[in-house]
Amino acid sequence: MLYNIIVAVIAIICFLLIVVVLLQPGQGQGISGMGGAGAIGGGGGGLGARRTADLLSKSTSVLAAAFLVLCVLANFAIDRQTVDRSILQEGGPGVNAPIEAPAQTPSAVPQQQSDAPAEQNSDDNGGEN
């Protein structure tokens, strides 16, 4: 329950962080260039470029810190079953089963049969050469 709430808040913070990063000024532009401030006089008037950049920078830092803290908290809020040992420590499934030797399988390399006569050609000709 708590985990789902934290994940929902993380998703909202992610959305806000995307919006704030996209609104930040780049190459002298940004939100201060909107609203006619760039077209009228081009000076430092309008929406206040410096205050907007400070607000966006601080909000980016706050949102990023909140994102990191909530991600760490989400790790601890995951509902886990009470497990004292891992499956590797337990030995895996079938721990009590006896260890058996692998089944004997025929070799992939063909074997020569030693009981067959070495030369059958002499018998096939009927003794005539």
C-alpha positions, 0 to 999 in steps of 0.5 A: 500500500505504502509502496504504491503511494510512493510510486505514484508520487515518484511518477508525479515528480518525474512529470514535474521534473520533465516540465521544469527542465524543458522550461529552463533557458538554453543559449540565452532563450527560455521562458523569458523570451516568451510573452513578447519580452524578447520582441519589445525592446529585448531588454531585461523587462518582461517576466524577469529572466533572472528570477525565472532562471533562479526559480527553475534551477532551485525547483530542479534541485528540489525535485531531483532530491525528492526523486532520489529520496523517494526512490530509496524509500520505495526500496524499503517500502516494498512488501516482502515475505518473511524470508530468513535465507535466500534460495541459494542459501537453502540449496535450491528446490529439492534439497532433501532429494538424494544426489544421483549420478547422471544417466548413462548416455551413448557417446556421440563419437561412433565406436568401432566394433571389434567383433566384426572381421577386419576384411570381408572383401576376401570372403565376398569374392568367393576365394577367386582373385 
